[in-house]
């Protein structure tokens, strides 16, 4: 699990984290290149940490450009381990804490690479990568329900160096990539557990320890049980109100509330409302005795058996299976998308190969692979040679007028225009945004063979990568939906121009962007053709030599 939050202000952050230093709430070591720049290393000194939260260096020098009370002071990136690992650490095996802390250090190295800042240049303010953070981890061993629940509050200070100056960091890219950071953390923890001798198996979102009783997981998950109970009660109440109401306006409001309660965001908001108040004056020995007392003799014996089995195996380094899971992810994602972002490829491999792969191994496998590597709108992507050929054929069919696109819910006029452009007996594809790349290529080949046109209806998903088929058709082939509306001007200067001038300028800029993108694709395809001709000529020369 991962959670990203921002404290309200400096004093709120100091009030929450300032109590660290006990056995249940430990302070870690400084992390990040920003900390190195300030000469901070080793164990975190709370006086230095408080100074940085207030925007100053440990010696009192001002670092933050503005010391307002409402400024963003830090990002709390919280990483949590699963219940199996937390219970084993709290009751029987203290070695696991080192595994978790090392996994957190690896995950935070990845998080640091996503840190940006905004600086002023000749052409205005621009976002640049700083990749230098000041982070202090706080290790908390229990949940608010006073149960085993090891989690790490990585407090990333809102200060980052760039060219000998200190700026406020931009956390947007880091937060948007938090799922990838979480996957890496879980994979590293699972790998460390296996190196200690434990056997693990993959679950839907994480891993679990083989032999760990389900009854213990349920016993120490009362916090989640309270959330489940409250969520079920609210869903039942809202469903009953929906059944009784007859007002259309009120019905839409209630349906919206019900959808929010069922969503992950609604569940997170519910967790904040029902969670217990944090208690700090707790005795670790008393807690541990209470936890053992909640277990039955059979559960206690099963827990000891899991530890004995792990201890009977010699701790050893595991082989890296990154190549195997990398290939599986390439095959799976290449069926869905024409081009796959490198980061999405790594995330999928970390998810399916939790405990089996490393980020370094995945990157090395990518460097050694024969995949085509391209950059689309600044995003590094990979593509198989087979998909490159399919992409050529699909885009050629689209440019020849073989595809008509309707982006939204069509009205009668749009449908008539689509039928006029598509001719007789067109092939309609509804919900085109969810169609895999391989399926759309197959349909285009079938339509071309039957001398028919295709009508695509739908939009790419909001989180669809730049390699999504509809994005390729729009950007590379210049395919515009029939119901496309002119974009509203974003610049205040453009708003002063006449409407006809604005639309003409926007169309011209759009054409230039498509021409630039299309030119890069043409260059890629030309290189492919040169390689194909060279390989063919080489094969012909070899045949001639054999004949002589």
C-alpha positions in Angstrom: 0.0 0.0 0.0 1.1 3.6 -0.7 -0.3 6.9 0.3 0.8 10.4 -0.5 -0.4 13.3 1.7 0.6 16.9 2.4 0.5 18.3 6.0 -1.3 21.6 6.4 1.7 23.6 7.5 5.1 23.3 9.2 3.7 23.2 12.8 1.2 20.5 11.9 4.0 18.4 10.4 6.2 18.9 13.4 3.4 18.1 15.8 2.7 14.8 14.1 6.2 13.5 13.4 8.0 15.3 16.2 7.3 12.5 18.7 9.5 10.0 16.9 12.4 8.3 18.8 10.5 5.5 20.6 10.7 1.8 19.9 7.3 1.9 18.1 8.1 5.1 16.1 11.8 5.0 15.1 13.7 7.7 13.1 15.7 6.5 10.1 18.6 7.9 8.2 18.8 10.8 5.7 18.2 10.0 2.1 18.6 11.8 -1.2 21.1 13.9 -3.1 19.7 17.1 -1.6 20.6 15.8 1.9 24.1 15.1 0.7 24.4 18.6 -0.7 23.7 20.0 2.8 26.1 17.5 4.4 23.4 15.5 6.1 24.1 11.8 6.5 23.5 9.0 9.0 20.7 9.1 11.6 18.2 12.0 11.3 18.6 14.7 13.9 15.2 16.0 14.8 16.4 19.6 15.3 17.8 19.6 11.7 14.6 18.1 10.4 12.5 20.8 12.1 14.7 23.5 10.6 14.2 22.1 7.1 10.5 21.8 7.6 10.5 25.5 8.4 12.4 26.3 5.2 15.8 26.8 6.7 19.1 24.9 6.7 20.4 23.3 10.0 22.7 26.4 10.5 19.7 28.8 10.2 20.3 29.9 6.6 17.1 30.6 4.7 16.5 28.1 1.9 12.9 28.5 0.9 12.2 31.5 -1.3 9.0 32.3 0.6 8.4 31.5 4.2 4.6 31.8 4.2 2.5 30.0 6.8 0.4 28.2 4.1 3.3 27.0 2.0 3.7 23.3 1.2 6.4 22.0 3.6 6.7 18.3 2.8 5.2 15.3 1.0 4.5 12.3 3.2 5.0 9.2 0.9 3.8 6.3 3.2 4.7 2.7 2.2 3.1 -0.2 4.1 4.0 -3.9 4.2 1.4 -6.7 4.1 -0.1 -8.2 7.2 2.0 -11.4 7.0 5.3 -9.5 7.1 4.1 -7.1 9.8 3.0 -9.9 12.2 6.1 -12.0 11.6 8.3 -9.0 12.4 6.4 -7.9 15.5 6.1 -11.4 17.0 8.9 -13.8 15.9 11.5 -12.5 13.5 13.2 -9.1 14.0 15.5 -9.7 11.0 12.6 -8.6 8.7 13.0 -4.9 9.7 16.3 -4.7 7.9 14.7 -6.2 4.8 11.9 -3.5 4.9 14.2 -0.6 5.4 16.5 -1.7 2.5 13.5 -2.1 0.3 12.3 1.4 1.2 15.8 2.8 0.3 15.6 1.3 -3.1 12.0 2.6 -3.7 13.0 6.1 -2.6 15.9 6.1 -5.1 13.3 5.6 -7.8 11.0 8.3 -6.2 13.9 10.8 -6.3 14.2 10.4 -10.1 10.7 11.8 -10.5 11.3 15.0 -8.5 11.0 18.2 -10.6 11.0 21.9 -10.0 10.1 25.1 -11.9 12.7 27.7 -12.8 12.6 30.9 -14.8 14.3 30.9 -18.2 14.6 33.2 -21.2 11.2 32.0 -22.5 9.4 32.0 -19.2 8.9 29.5 -16.4 9.7 25.9 -17.3 9.6 22.5 -15.5 13.0 20.8 -15.2 14.1 17.6 -13.5 16.0 18.2 -10.3 16.2 14.5 -9.1 17.6 15.6 -5.7 15.5 15.3 -2.6 15.9 15.6 1.2 14.0 12.7 2.8 13.7 11.5 6.4 12.0 8.2 7.0 10.0 7.5 10.1 9.3 3.8 10.9 6.0 3.1 12.6 5.3 -0.5 13.8 1.6 -0.4 14.7 -1.7 0.8 13.2 -4.1 3.2 14.9 -6.1 0.1 16.0 -2.9 -1.0 18.0 -2.2 -4.0 15.8 0.9 -5.0 13.9 1.1 -2.8 10.8 4.6 -1.8 9.9 4.6 1.4 7.7 7.2 4.0 6.7 6.5 7.7 6.6 9.0 9.1 4.0 8.9 12.8 4.7 10.2 14.5 1.5 11.1 18.1 2.4 9.7 20.7 0.0 13.2 21.9 -1.0 15.3 20.8 -3.9 18.6 22.1 -5.3 19.1 23.0 -9.0 22.2 24.8 -10.3 23.4 26.0 -6.9 20.0 27.4 -5.8 17.2 26.0 -3.8 13.6 25.8 -5.2 10.3 24.4 -4.2 9.9 20.9 -5.8 7.1 19.9 -8.1 5.6 16.6 -6.8 3.1 15.9 -9.6 5.2 13.4 -11.5 6.3 11.7 -8.3 2.7 11.2 -7.1 1.5 10.1 -10.5 4.2 7.4 -10.5 3.5 6.3 -6.9 2.0 2.9 -8.1 5.4 2.1 -9.7 7.2 3.0 -6.5 4.8 0.8 -4.5 5.4 -2.2 -6.9 9.1 -1.9 -6.6 8.9 -1.7 -2.8 6.7 -4.8 -2.6 9.0 -6.7 -4.9 12.1 -5.8 -2.9 10.4 -6.8 0.4 9.2 -10.2 -1.1 12.7 -10.8 -2.5 14.3 -10.0 1.0 11.8 -12.4 2.7 12.7 -15.2 0.3 16.4 -14.6 0.9 15.7 -15.0 4.7 14.2 -18.4 3.9 10.4 -17.7 3.7 8.4 -18.9 0.8 6.1 -16.4 -0.9 3.3 -16.5 -3.5 1.7 -13.9 -5.6 -1.6 -12.3 -4.8 -3.7 -9.8 -6.7 -1.8 -6.7 -5.6 1.0 -8.0 -3.4 2.4 -11.3 -2.0 1.8 -13.5 1.0 3.9 -15.9 3.0 3.2 -19.6 2.4 1.9 -21.3 5.5 0.8 -18.1 7.3 -2.7 -18.8 8.7 -5.6 -16.7 7.2 -7.2 -16.6 10.7 -4.2 -14.5 11.9 -4.6 -12.1 9.0 -8.3 -11.6 9.9 -7.5 -11.3 13.6 -5.1 -8.4 13.1 -7.2 -6.6 10.5 -9.9 -5.1 12.6 -9.2 -1.6 11.2 -10.0 -2.8 7.7 -13.0 -4.7 9.1 -14.4 -1.5 10.6 -14.0 0.3 7.2 -15.7 -2.6 5.4 -18.6 -2.5 7.9 -19.1 1.2 7.6 -18.9 1.1 3.8 -21.5 -1.6 3.6 -23.9 0.3 5.9 -23.6 3.5 3.8 -24.1 1.5 0.6 -27.2 -0.1 2.0 -28.6 3.2 3.2 -28.0 5.0 -0.2 -29.4 2.1 -2.1 -32.6 2.2 -0.1 -32.9 6.0 -0.7 -32.4 5.4 -4.4 -35.1 2.8 -4.4 -37.6 5.2 -2.7 -36.9 8.4 -4.5 -38.8 9.4 -7.7 -37.2 12.9 -8.3 -34.7 12.6 -11.2 -32.5 15.3 -9.8 -32.3 13.8 -6.4 -31.8 10.4 -8.0 -28.7 11.5 -9.9 -27.3 13.0 -6.7 -27.8 9.8 -4.7 -26.3 7.7 -7.5 -23.2 10.0 -7.5 -22.9 9.6 -3.7 -23.2 5.8 -4.0 -20.6 5.6 -6.7 -18.2 7.7 -4.6 -18.7 5.5 -1.5 -17.8 2.4 -3.7 -14.7 4.0 -5.3 -11.2 3.7 -3.9 -11.1 7.4 -3.2 -14.4 7.2 -1.3 -13.0 4.3 0.8 -9.9 6.3 1.6 -12.0 9.2 2.7 -14.1 6.8 4.8 -10.9 5.4 6.5 -10.0 8.9 7.7 -13.4 9.3 9.2 -13.6 6.0 11.1 -10.0 5.5 12.2 -9.1 5.7 15.8 -7.2 8.5 17.4 -3.4 7.9 17.5 -2.0 6.8 20.9 1.6 7.3 21.7 2.0 6.3 25.3 2.0 2.5 24.6 4.3 -0.1 26.0 5.8 -2.4 23.4 6.1 -5.4 25.8 2.4 -5.0 26.8 1.3 -4.8 23.2 3.3 -7.9 22.3 1.8 -9.9 25.2 -1.7 -8.8 24.1 -1.1 -9.9 20.5 0.1 -13.4 21.6 -2.9 -13.6 23.9 -5.3 -13.0 20.9 -3.9 -16.1 19.1 -5.2 -19.6 19.7 -2.6 -22.4 20.5 -3.0 -23.7 16.9 -2.3 -20.3 15.4 0.7 -19.7 17.7 2.1 -23.1 16.7 1.5 -22.4 13.0 3.4 -19.1 13.3 6.3 -20.7 15.0 6.3 -23.4 12.3 6.6 -20.8 9.6 9.6 -19.3 11.4 11.3 -22.8 11.8 10.9 -23.6 8.2 12.5 -20.3 7.2 15.3 -20.7 9.7 16.1 -24.2 8.4 17.1 -22.7 5.1 20.4 -21.0 4.6 20.0 -17.3 3.8 21.2 -16.8 0.2 21.0 -14.4 -2.8 18.2 -15.2 -5.2 18.6 -15.4 -9.0 17.2 -12.6 -11.0 14.4 -13.6 -13.3 13.9 -10.2 -14.8 14.4 -11.4 -18.4 11.6 -14.0 -18.1 9.0 -11.6 -16.7 10.1 -8.8 -18.9 9.4 -10.9 -22.0 5.9 -11.9 -20.6 5.1 -8.2 -20.0 6.2 -7.3 -23.6 4.0 -10.0 -25.1 1.0 -9.0 -23.0 1.2 -5.2 -23.4 2.1 -5.4 -27.1 -1.2 -7.0 -27.8 -3.0 -4.1 -26.2 -0.9 -1.1 -27.4 1.0 -0.4 -30.6 3.8 1.1 -28.5 4.4 0.6 -24.8 5.9 3.2 -22.4 9.1 1.9 -20.8 7.9 2.8 -17.3 4.5 0.9 -17.8 6.5 -2.1 -19.0 8.6 -2.0 -15.8 5.5 -1.6 -13.6 3.8 -4.6 -15.2 6.9 -6.8 -14.8 7.3 -5.7 -11.1 3.7 -6.5 -10.4 3.7 -10.0 -12.0 7.2 -10.9 -10.9 7.0 -9.6 -7.3 10.1 -11.0 -5.5 11.5 -12.4 -8.7 12.7 -9.3 -10.5 14.8 -6.2 -9.8 14.5 -2.8 -11.4 18.2 -2.9 -12.4 17.7 -6.3 -14.0 14.7 -5.0 -16.0 16.6 -2.0 -17.3 19.6 -4.2 -18.3 17.2 -6.6 -20.1 15.7 -3.7 -22.0 19.2 -2.5 -23.1 20.1 -6.0 -24.3 16.8 -6.6 -26.1 16.1 -6.1 -29.8 13.0 -4.0 -29.2 12.6 -0.7 -31.1 13.0 2.2 -28.8 11.2 5.5 -29.7 10.2 8.7 -28.0 6.7 9.9 -28.3 5.9 13.4 -26.9 8.9 13.1 -24.6 7.9 9.6 -23.3 10.4 6.8 -23.9 8.6 3.8 -25.5 9.4 0.4 -26.9 7.9 -1.5 -29.8 8.2 -4.9 -31.3 9.2 -5.4 -34.9 5.9 -7.1 -35.5 3.9 -4.2 -34.1 6.0 -1.8 -36.2 4.9 -3.6 -39.4 1.2 -3.7 -38.1 1.4 0.0 -37.3 2.6 0.8 -40.9 -0.3 -1.2 -42.3 -2.9 0.3 -40.0 -1.8 3.9 -40.5 -1.6 3.5 -44.3 -5.2 2.2 -44.3 -6.3 5.2 -42.2 -4.5 7.7 -44.4 -6.2 6.3 -47.5 -9.6 7.1 -46.0 -10.3 3.6 -44.7 -11.2 4.8 -41.2 -13.9 7.2 -40.0 -13.8 8.2 -36.4 -16.6 9.4 -34.1 -15.1 10.5 -30.7 -18.2 10.8 -28.6 -21.9 9.7 -28.5 -23.0 10.4 -32.0 -26.1 12.4 -32.9 -28.2 11.8 -36.0 -26.3 14.3 -38.2 -22.9 12.8 -37.2 -24.1 9.2 -38.0 -25.4 10.4 -41.4 -22.1 12.0 -42.2 -20.2 8.9 -41.1 -22.3 6.7 -43.3 -21.8 9.0 -46.3 -18.0 9.0 -45.8 -17.8 5.3 -45.1 -19.9 4.2 -48.1 -22.0 1.1 -48.2 -21.9 -1.6 -45.5 -19.2 -0.1 -43.3 -17.7 -2.0 -40.4 -18.8 -0.3 -37.1 -16.6 -0.7 -34.1 -18.2 0.6 -30.9 -16.2 1.4 -27.8 -13.1 1.7 -29.9 -11.1 3.1 -27.0 -11.1 -0.3 -25.3 -10.2 -2.3 -28.4 -6.6 -3.9 -28.3 -4.2 -2.8 -31.0 -3.9 -6.3 -32.4 -7.7 -6.5 -32.8 -8.0 -3.1 -34.6 -5.2 -4.2 -37.0 -7.0 -7.5 -37.7 -10.2 -5.6 -38.4 -8.4 -3.1 -40.8 -6.9 -6.1 -42.7 -10.3 -7.7 -43.0 -12.0 -4.5 -44.1 -9.3 -3.7 -46.7 -9.6 -7.2 -48.1 -13.4 -6.8 -48.4 -13.1 -3.2 -49.7 -15.0 -1.8 -46.8 -14.4 1.1 -44.5 -14.3 1.1 -40.7 -16.2 3.5 -38.4 -14.6 3.8 -35.0 -16.7 5.1 -32.2 -15.2 6.1 -28.8 -12.3 7.9 -27.1 -9.0 6.6 -25.7 -9.1 6.1 -21.9 -7.9 9.1 -19.8 -4.9 7.2 -18.6 -4.1 5.7 -22.0 -0.4 6.0 -23.0 0.8 7.8 -26.1 1.1 4.3 -27.8 -2.7 3.8 -27.6 -4.1 3.0 -31.1 -6.5 6.0 -31.2 -3.7 8.4 -30.1 -1.6 7.0 -33.0 -4.4 7.4 -35.5 -5.0 11.0 -34.3 -1.3 12.2 -34.1 0.4 10.2 -36.8 -2.3 9.7 -39.4 -3.9 13.1 -38.7 -7.3 11.4 -38.2 -9.8 13.9 -36.8 -13.1 12.8 -35.3 -16.2 14.0 -37.2 -17.6 15.6 -34.0 -14.3 17.3 -33.1 -14.8 20.9 -31.8 -12.2 23.6 -32.0 -10.1 24.0 -28.9 -10.6 27.0 -26.7 -7.7 29.4 -26.6 -5.6 29.0 -23.5 -3.5 32.2 -24.0 -5.0 35.5 -23.0 -3.4 37.1 -26.0 -5.2 34.7 -28.4 -8.5 35.7 -26.8 -8.0 39.3 -28.1 -7.9 38.1 -31.7 -11.0 37.6 -33.9 -12.5 34.1 -33.8 -11.6 33.3 -37.4 -8.0 34.2 -36.8 -7.8 32.1 -33.6 -9.2 29.0 -35.3 -6.9 29.5 -38.3 -3.8 29.8 -36.0 -4.9 26.7 -34.0 -5.4 24.7 -37.1 -2.0 25.8 -38.4 -0.2 24.9 -35.2 -2.0 21.5 -35.1 -0.9 20.8 -38.7 2.7 21.7 -37.8 2.6 19.4 -34.8 1.3 16.5 -36.9 3.8 17.2 -39.6 6.7 17.1 -37.1 5.4 13.9 -35.6 4.6 12.3 -38.9 8.1 13.2 -40.2 9.7 11.4 -37.3 7.5 8.3 -38.0 8.4 8.5 -41.7 12.1 8.6 -40.7 11.6 5.5 -38.5 9.9 3.6 -41.3 12.5 4.7 -43.8 15.2 3.2 -41.6 13.3 0.0 -41.3 13.1 -0.2 -45.1 16.8 0.4 -45.4 17.6 -2.4 -43.0 15.2 -4.7 -44.8 16.9 -4.0 -48.2 20.4 -4.4 -46.7 19.4 -7.8 -45.1 17.9 -8.9 -48.4 21.0 -7.9 -50.4 23.2 -9.7 -47.9 21.1 -12.9 -48.2 21.3 -12.7 -52.1 25.1 -12.3 -51.9 25.3 -15.4 -49.7 23.2 -17.4 -52.1 25.4 -16.3 -55.0 28.5 -17.4 -53.1 26.9 -20.8 -52.4 26.0 -21.3 -56.0 29.5 -20.5 -57.2 
